[in-house]
Amino acid sequence: MELNEINQKLKETRDELLGILNTLSEDQLNKRKEPNSWNIIQVCQHLLKTEELYVMAIKKGLKCTEDSFIENKPQWEFLIDRSNKIEAPDIAKPGDEIFEVKEIIEQLNHSRERLSEVLNTVEDPSLLSRRHFVHPVFKEMLLIEWVRSLYLHEQRHIKQIIEIKNGI
């Protein structure tokens, strides 16, 4: 999958997320499916933290000067299938802060701008397919797969947001 296609998917997925967030009330944003589960604001905080961590990982991977020869076959079906529970690493878990929808949207836009800045500064996009960095769940992953997994991860959590909103 080319970087242009991935960028388009990132945009479409983020537009879908923001579209949903803009329709929610404060009560819906803070509603939990179960007492110890995340509310919608916390899901968005997790998406923010994850994107920020991905930006750091991609930057670190780009600093490597040697090509990677890893066979990269992440299990994307596993990632987008909500029946597979994946425990977020502590560093990507949300806090209990209360945000208004406007604030969380602002932060989501800002984190996406930082990702775009990093991707737009890559002079040779093929580097993303030749460099890797270790992912906490999928282990060694090419940087292009990091970028791709970001929109898939966001799609997973859009499904979660819809489940919370609908009380499923």
Stockholm file with secondary structure:
# STOCKHOLM 1.0

chainA/1-168         MELNEINQKLKETRDELLGILNTLSEDQLNKRKEPNSWNIIQVCQHLLKTEELYVMAIKKGLKCTEDSFIENKPQWEFLIDRSNKIEAPDIAKPGDEIFEVKEIIEQLNHSRERLSEVLNTVEDPSLLSRRHFVHPVFKEMLLIEWVRSLYLHEQRHIKQIIEIKNGI
#=GR chainA/1-168 SS CCHHHHHHHHHHHHHHHHHHHTTCCHHHHTCBSSTTSCBHHHHHHHHHHHHHHHHHHHHHHHHCCSCCCCCCCCCHHHHHCTTSCCCCCGGGCCCSCCCCHHHHHHHHHHHHHHHHHHHHTCSCGGGGGTCEEEETTTEEEEHHHHHHHHHHHHHHHHHHHHHHHHTC
#=GC SS_cons         CCHHHHHHHHHHHHHHHHHHHTTCCHHHHTCBSSTTSCBHHHHHHHHHHHHHHHHHHHHHHHHCCSCCCCCCCCCHHHHHCTTSCCCCCGGGCCCSCCCCHHHHHHHHHHHHHHHHHHHHTCSCGGGGGTCEEEETTTEEEEHHHHHHHHHHHHHHHHHHHHHHHHTC
//
